[in-house]
Amino acid sequence: MPEPVESTSLDFFYYPGEPSGYAGFTDYHAMSQSITDDLVAREFDWQFKTAGFAAGFLNAVWARTRSAENAPHVFRVTGATADDVEAMRWMVTRQQEGTDNASPSTSNLRSMVLKVASDMATNGPCRVKYWSQAGEDENQGLAEAGISAERLLEYKRLMQLAEQRGELLGERAQILPVDVGAA
C-alpha cells in the first residue's frame, strides 16, 4: 500500500439535497458532462481506480449522512495516499463543476458516479464525451476500444479495490459541521 501523503487532512464537503424540476434536469446533464468529459481525457486505469474510489467514498458518506440533519458537513480524511488525494480532488471538482441551475449536491454527484462506474464495469472505459454519446451502441464498446473481456475483468478488479479504499476512508473520516455560508 502506498505511503500516506504528508498533509494533515483533506476535506470533502457534503452538500445536502438534490435538485429537482428544471434545475434537476439541467444539473443531471451538467454532472454527467463534467464526469464523462473529464474521464475521457484520462488513462483507462485511472478512470477505473478513480470511479471506484469515488463510488466507495460517496456510498460511505451517503450511509453516514442519512440519519443526520439536512445540513452541510465536512468529511475530514486523514492518512490519505497520493492516489486518494487525487481522487478526492477529482470528486470535489466534479461536485463544483457539475452544476447548472442549482447549488452543489453530493446526492447528484453520487448518483452520476455510480451510474458511470456501472456503465464502465459493463461497457469498458469512457471514450466518448457526454454530448457525443447520442446514438452510440454501447454493446460495441469493448471491441471498438480493443479491450478483451479479460482486460475488462482486470479493470473491474482495480475498480473494486479502489472502491474498498474509498469506502474505508469515507467510514473513517471525521464529520464536522459547517456554516452554510462557509460551504
N, C-alpha and C positions, 0 to 999 in steps of 0.2 A: 504494500500500500504506500502511496506517495506520502511524503512528509507534509505536515501542516504548514501553511504559509505563516509568515511572521506577524500578520496583522492580528490585533487582539480580538476583533469581532467583525462580523459582516451582517448588515441589517437588510431584511426584506419586509417591505410594508404590505400589510394585509388591508385591502380596501373592501368593506362590506358592500352588499347589494349587487344587483345585476341590472343592467339597462334593459328597459322594456319598450314596447311600441316602436316608433320610428328610430329612436336613439338605440334601442336594442338591435334593430335590423342593421343600421349603419355601423355600429360598433362590432357586431358579429363579423361583418366583412372587413372592417379595419383591422381587427385582431387576426383574422385568418390571413390577410395580406401581410401583416407585419411578421408573423411567424413563418409562413411559407416562403416569402421572398427572401428573408434572411437565411433560411436553411438552404435554399437553392445555391447560394454562393459558398457553401461550406463543404468540406470533405465529408464523404459518406460516414466514416467512423465517428466524426464529430457530431453529425446530425443525430445518430442513434444514441450516443452517450449523453448528449445534452437533452434531447427529448425525453430520454429515460429518467435522467436525474430530475428534470423539471416535473415530470409526472409523479414521481415518488415524493418529492418535496411538497408539491401542491396538494397531493392527497393527504399527506400528514397534516399540513396546515388546515385543510378543509375539515378533517376529523377533529382537530383541536379547537376550532372556532365555532363549530355547530352549536355548542352549548353556551358559548359566550354571548354577551350582549352584542347588538348590532352596531359595533363601533370599530374604528380602525385600530390596528395593533401593529407593533413591530415584532418581528421574529428575529431575534439576535442569535446568530450562529457563531460558534467558536470552534476552533480546531479544523477549519476548512483547509483542504488541499488547494493547489493552484487550479486544478480542474474544477473543483467545487466552486471556487471564486468565479471562474469564467462562466460556469453555468448559471450561478446566481445573478451575475451582472447581466447575462443574456435575458433572464426572466424579468428583471427589473426594467430593462429597456423595452422589452416586448409589452409589458404591462402599461408603460407610459405611452409608447407609440401606437398601441393597438386601440386607440380611442378615436372617436369622431365627434359624436354629439353628446357624450356623457363623460362622467368622471371615470378614472381608472377603476376597474373591477377585477378583483382576484378570482371571482367566480367565472367571469368571462375568459380570463387567461387560462384558468384550469380547464374549462370546457374545450377550448381550442387546442391546448397542448395535448389533452387526452385523445381528441379526435385525430390530430396529426400523427401522434405516436401510434395509434391503432392503424391508421392508413399505412404508415411506414412499415409496420410489422407485417402487414398483408401484401403490400404492393411494392415495397422497396423504398429507397431514399427519395427525398423531394428533388425533382429535377426540373419542374416547370413552375414559373411564377403564378401566383394566385389567379390573376385575371386572365391568364393564358390557358387555364385548365379546362375551359368550357369545351365540351365535345371530346375530351380525352377518353380513351378506352383504358381504364385502369388495369384490366386484365393483361394487357400487353406490356405493362411497366417493367417487369424484370427482364424480359427478353431484350427490350429496347435499350436498357441500361447495361446489358452484358453481365447481369448478375445471375449466378446459378442459385438454385434452391438451397444448396449447401452454404453458399456465402450469405444468403439471407438469414439462415439459421445462426450463423456466426454474428451477424449484425444484431439479431434479436437477443442473443446472449449478452452482447455488450450493453444493449438497452436494459435488460433485466438487472444486470449487476449495477448499472448506474441508477436505476430506479430504486434498488435496495439502499444504495448510498444516500440518495436524495431523501428517501423516507426516514432513514436513520437520523440525518441532520435535522429534518423537519420535526421529528419527535423529540429530539434533544434540545432544540432551540428554546431559548428563554423568551417568553411572551411578555412584552411591555406595552402598557397603554400609551397612546399618543394623542396629543391635542389635535382636534380636527383641523385647525389652522396650520399645524406643522406637517400634516400629510399632504 
